[in-house]
């Protein structure tokens, strides 16, 4: 298990998972709580956490793309696009990232 996190792709997969979960919690739980129950506390907590994970995902994707010599037009842009789509990071993990471990 530790070997999995010692590689760049392994770390990217972990960040992708965390970023995907944070997006789902933000959109699926925090935002409805804010607008239905007028309680913005979870949005205030999850918003910055998701933002940091988003930036880490983008930076790590670029780093892995350079290290593994991914062609931007065929691979890197797909991985980057995944962080904008709910469940996208989970899909990209299974389709692209899992092949590098």
C-alpha positions, 0 to 999 in steps of 0.5 A, a space after each residue: 500500500 505504501 508503494 502506491 503513494 511513493 509514485 507520482 501517479 499514486 499521489 495524483 490518484 489519491 489527490 484525485 479521489 480526495 478532490 472528487 469527494 470534496 466536490 461531491 460533498 460541496 455540491 451535494 451536501 454543503 450547497 443544499 444545506 446553505 440554500 435550503 436550511 440557510 446554514 453556510 457553515 459547511 460551505 465555508 469549511 468545504 469551499 477552501 478545502 476543495 479549492 486547495 485540493 483542486 489546485 493540488 490536482 491541477 499542479 500534480 496533473 501537470 507534473 505527472 504529464 511532464 514526467 510521463 511525457 503525456 501528450 497534452 492533446 491526448 491525455 493531459 487535457 482529459 485528466 484536467 477536464 475531469 476535475 470540473 465534472 462530478 465523478 470525473 476524477 473517479 472515471 479518469 482514475 479508472 480509465 487513465 491513471 490506473 494503467 500507470 500503477 
